[in-house]
Each structure stands twice: as structure tokens, then as C-alpha cells.
């Protein structure tokens, strides 16, 4: 067999441009590249000395065919190049570019820190903290104070007057009880008198009613007697 005539198959590459976007943040800017179908070990991120991010990758899509890409991004201004990081997650490559703190920002932060640490600022903070603490304690722990009752010099006089009234109360009660007993006796007497009057009236009415039939009976008897006498006289004359 002649092995010299056998040729090895050549690899074919297919270039493509993945979609990407740059998202600006307050503390860092992030590059997002859509690389679905790739694996982490098939990707490469390189920062050049000229300040360019070169992101490349390749993967097989057939026996002799490969897919590859290369994208370059300039490093954003005010970037801390020593802290650039990359993360591949769910088919998306995230490249973070942290921002440097400028001298102006450092000066602002330093001046703000110094202003906060000045004695006047510390006293103000302490005063505000104490006031808030007092308000919280007053709202939570302090119960409502009862207003003290006013004491006037008339209290002793009022007490003496009350004691005198209390001393006089028994005599008043006895007099009122005696007067009430007298009034009750007089009322009972007047009630008895009224009862006697009514009894006498009823008796007189009864006697009067009894007298009326006796008169009728007497008149009837008289009439019968006259009739009997007249009949007797008539009989005597007839004989």
C-alpha cells in the first residue's frame, strides 16, 4: 500500500459576528456577548497593552468545520484595568470593567469625611441622636403625667364646714323624723275621721232605706184596716 498518497482533511472555518451590547453603570461598565452553543473553555479574553479587549472563540460544528469569532472593544475611560473580569453564564459572556475613583471624587469623599469628623459636626450628630432618643423614649416609655390638683387655702375651711354639717345632721334627722311621725299620725287620724264619717253616712243611708218600706207597709195596713171597717159597716147595715 502506498501511504504517501493519502491526504489529511483540511479544517474549514466559519466566521460569525455574535450580538453584543455595552451597559453603563455607576461603578462599572459591562459588555454582554451572546455566545449560545459555546463552552467556557472555547472562549478567550485578552487585554492588550494598547487598552483593547480582544474576545475570541471557536467551536466545531462538523467533522472538519469550525465556527469562530473575534470581537474587539476599547477599554472604557476611567477603567481600573487591573480589576477587569469575565464570567460566562447561560450562554452569555459578561465582561466587567470597574471604574477608577478620580482625584476629584477622592477629594470630595475626603472633604465629606473630614466635615463629618469635625467637632461641630460631631456635636450636631450627638445632639440630634440625643433628641431622637429622647423623643423615642417619650413616645414609648413615658406615661401620660397626671396634672397635680390645685390646693387652695379654702380646703381647711371646707373641711371644717363639712364636719359642722355632719355634726348637725343627726338633730336635723331626728327633727325631720319627729315631724314625719307627727305628720304620719295626723294623716292616720284624718284617715280614721274620714273612715268614721263614711261609716256614719252609710248607716244613715241604710236606716233611711229601711224606713221607706216600713212606711209603705203602714200605709198598706191602714188601707186594709179602713177597707175592713167599711166592709163590716156595710154588713151590719144589710142585716
C-alpha positions as CSV (number, residue, x, y, z in Angstrom):
1,X,0.0,0.0,0.0
2,X,1.2,3.5,-0.7
3,X,0.6,5.7,2.2
4,X,2.3,8.7,0.7
5,X,-0.7,9.5,-1.5
6,X,-3.1,9.7,1.5
7,X,-4.0,13.4,2.4
8,X,-5.4,14.6,5.7
9,X,-8.6,16.5,5.5
10,X,-8.3,20.3,6.0
11,X,-10.3,22.2,8.6
12,X,-12.8,24.8,7.4
13,X,-13.7,27.8,9.5
14,X,-16.9,29.7,9.5
15,X,-16.6,33.2,10.9
16,X,-19.6,34.9,12.5
17,X,-20.3,38.0,14.5
18,X,-22.1,37.5,17.8
19,X,-24.5,40.1,19.1
20,X,-23.2,42.3,22.0
21,X,-24.1,45.4,24.0
22,X,-22.3,47.7,26.4
23,X,-24.2,48.6,29.6
24,X,-23.0,51.6,31.6
25,X,-23.3,51.5,35.4
26,X,-22.4,53.8,38.2
27,X,-19.4,51.7,39.4
28,X,-18.6,49.7,36.3
29,X,-19.4,49.1,32.6
30,X,-20.3,45.6,31.4
31,X,-20.0,44.1,27.9
32,X,-22.6,41.4,27.3
33,X,-22.0,38.9,24.3
34,X,-24.4,36.3,23.2
35,X,-22.4,33.0,22.7
36,X,-25.0,30.3,22.9
37,X,-23.6,26.9,21.8
38,X,-20.1,27.7,23.1
39,X,-18.4,26.4,26.2
40,X,-16.3,28.2,28.7
41,X,-13.0,26.6,27.6
42,X,-13.7,27.6,24.0
43,X,-13.6,31.3,24.8
44,X,-10.7,33.7,25.3
45,X,-10.5,37.3,26.7
46,X,-7.2,39.2,26.3
47,X,-6.3,42.8,27.3
48,X,-3.7,44.3,25.0
49,X,-1.1,46.9,26.0
50,X,-2.9,49.4,23.9
51,X,-6.0,49.2,26.0
52,X,-8.1,46.9,23.8
53,X,-10.2,43.9,24.9
54,X,-9.9,41.1,22.4
55,X,-12.6,38.4,22.8
56,X,-12.4,35.4,20.6
57,X,-13.6,31.8,20.5
58,X,-14.1,28.8,18.2
59,X,-16.0,25.5,18.3
60,X,-16.5,22.5,16.0
61,X,-19.8,22.4,14.1
62,X,-18.9,19.4,11.9
63,X,-16.2,16.8,11.2
64,X,-13.9,19.3,9.5
65,X,-15.8,22.5,10.1
66,X,-15.3,25.1,12.9
67,X,-17.2,28.2,13.9
68,X,-15.1,31.1,15.2
69,X,-15.4,34.8,16.1
70,X,-13.2,37.7,17.1
71,X,-14.5,41.0,18.7
72,X,-12.5,43.9,19.9
73,X,-13.7,46.5,22.4
74,X,-11.8,49.6,23.5
75,X,-11.4,49.8,27.3
76,X,-13.7,52.5,28.6
77,X,-12.3,55.6,30.1
78,X,-11.6,55.8,33.8
79,X,-11.4,52.0,34.0
80,X,-9.3,50.1,36.5
81,X,-7.7,47.6,34.1
82,X,-6.3,45.5,36.9
83,X,-9.8,44.6,38.0
84,X,-11.3,43.6,34.7
85,X,-13.2,40.3,35.0
86,X,-15.1,37.9,32.7
87,X,-17.9,35.5,33.5
88,X,-19.7,33.0,31.2
89,X,-23.2,32.2,32.3
90,X,-26.3,30.7,30.5
91,X,-24.7,31.3,27.1
92,X,-23.8,34.9,27.8
93,X,-20.3,36.3,28.3
94,X,-20.2,39.2,30.8
95,X,-17.0,41.3,30.9
96,X,-16.9,43.9,33.7
97,X,-14.8,47.0,33.6
98,X,-14.7,48.6,37.0
99,X,-14.3,52.4,37.2
100,X,-11.5,54.2,38.8
101,X,-12.1,56.8,41.6
102,X,-10.9,60.0,40.2
103,X,-8.9,62.5,42.2
104,X,-11.8,64.9,42.3
105,X,-14.1,62.2,43.7
106,X,-11.4,61.2,46.2
107,X,-11.2,64.9,47.3
108,X,-14.9,65.1,47.6
109,X,-15.1,61.9,49.7
110,X,-12.2,63.1,51.8
111,X,-13.7,66.5,52.4
112,X,-17.1,64.9,53.3
113,X,-15.3,62.6,55.7
114,X,-13.4,65.4,57.3
115,X,-16.6,67.5,57.5
116,X,-18.3,64.7,59.3
117,X,-15.4,64.3,61.7
118,X,-15.2,67.9,62.7
119,X,-16.1,68.7,66.3
120,X,-19.1,70.8,65.3
121,X,-20.4,68.0,63.1
122,X,-19.9,65.5,65.9
123,X,-21.7,67.7,68.4
124,X,-24.5,68.2,65.9
125,X,-24.8,64.4,65.4
126,X,-24.7,63.8,69.1
127,X,-27.4,66.4,69.7
128,X,-29.6,65.0,67.0
129,X,-29.1,61.5,68.3
130,X,-30.0,62.6,71.9
131,X,-33.1,64.4,70.6
132,X,-34.2,61.4,68.7
133,X,-33.5,59.1,71.6
134,X,-35.5,61.4,73.9
135,X,-38.4,61.5,71.5
136,X,-38.4,57.7,71.2
137,X,-38.3,57.3,74.9
138,X,-41.0,59.8,75.4
139,X,-43.2,58.0,72.8
140,X,-42.6,54.5,74.2
141,X,-41.7,54.6,77.9
142,X,-43.1,57.8,79.4
143,X,-46.7,57.5,80.6
144,X,-49.0,60.5,80.5
145,X,-48.5,62.6,83.6
146,X,-51.5,63.5,85.6
147,X,-51.9,67.2,86.3
148,X,-51.5,67.9,90.0
149,X,-54.6,69.0,91.7
150,X,-54.6,72.6,92.9
151,X,-54.8,73.0,96.6
152,X,-56.5,76.2,97.8
153,X,-56.5,77.7,101.3
154,X,-60.2,77.1,101.4
155,X,-59.7,73.4,101.8
156,X,-59.4,73.6,105.6
157,X,-62.5,75.9,105.8
158,X,-64.4,73.5,103.6
159,X,-63.4,70.6,105.8
160,X,-64.5,72.4,109.0
161,X,-67.8,73.3,107.4
162,X,-68.4,69.8,106.3
163,X,-67.7,68.5,109.8
164,X,-70.1,71.0,111.3
165,X,-72.7,70.0,108.8
166,X,-72.2,66.3,109.7
167,X,-72.5,67.1,113.4
168,X,-75.7,68.9,112.8
169,X,-77.2,66.2,110.6
170,X,-78.4,63.9,113.5
171,X,-80.5,66.6,115.1
172,X,-81.9,67.5,111.8
173,X,-82.6,63.9,111.1
174,X,-84.3,63.5,114.5
175,X,-86.4,66.6,114.0
176,X,-87.3,65.5,110.5
177,X,-88.2,62.0,111.8
178,X,-90.3,63.5,114.6
179,X,-92.0,65.8,112.1
180,X,-92.6,62.9,109.8
181,X,-94.0,60.9,112.7
182,X,-96.3,63.7,113.6
183,X,-97.4,64.1,110.0
184,X,-98.0,60.4,109.8
185,X,-100.0,60.4,113.0
186,X,-102.1,63.4,111.8
187,X,-102.6,61.7,108.5
188,X,-103.7,58.5,110.2
189,X,-106.1,60.5,112.4
190,X,-107.5,62.3,109.4
191,X,-107.9,58.9,107.7
192,X,-109.7,57.5,110.7
193,X,-112.0,60.5,110.8
194,X,-112.8,60.1,107.2
195,X,-113.5,56.4,107.7
196,X,-115.9,57.2,110.6
197,X,-117.7,59.8,108.5
198,X,-118.1,57.4,105.7
199,X,-119.4,54.7,108.1
200,X,-122.0,57.0,109.6
201,X,-123.1,58.1,106.2
202,X,-123.6,54.5,105.1
203,X,-125.6,53.7,108.3
204,X,-127.9,56.7,107.9
205,X,-128.5,55.7,104.2
206,X,-129.3,52.2,105.4
207,X,-131.7,53.4,108.0
208,X,-133.4,55.7,105.5
209,X,-133.7,52.8,103.1
210,X,-135.2,50.6,105.8
211,X,-137.6,53.4,106.9
212,X,-139.1,53.6,103.4
213,X,-140.6,50.1,103.3
214,X,-142.0,50.4,106.8
215,X,-143.9,53.5,105.7
216,X,-145.3,51.6,102.8
217,X,-146.3,48.7,105.0
218,X,-148.0,51.0,107.5
219,X,-150.0,52.7,104.7
220,X,-151.0,49.4,103.3
221,X,-152.1,48.2,106.8
222,X,-154.1,51.4,107.2
223,X,-155.7,51.0,103.9
224,X,-156.6,47.3,104.7
225,X,-158.0,48.4,108.1
226,X,-160.2,51.1,106.5
227,X,-161.4,48.6,103.9
228,X,-162.2,46.0,106.6
229,X,-164.1,48.6,108.7
230,X,-166.1,49.7,105.7
231,X,-167.0,46.1,104.9
232,X,-168.0,45.5,108.4
233,X,-170.3,48.6,108.5
234,X,-171.8,47.5,105.2
235,X,-172.6,44.1,106.6
236,X,-174.2,45.5,109.7
237,X,-176.5,47.7,107.7
238,X,-177.5,44.9,105.5
239,X,-178.7,42.9,108.5
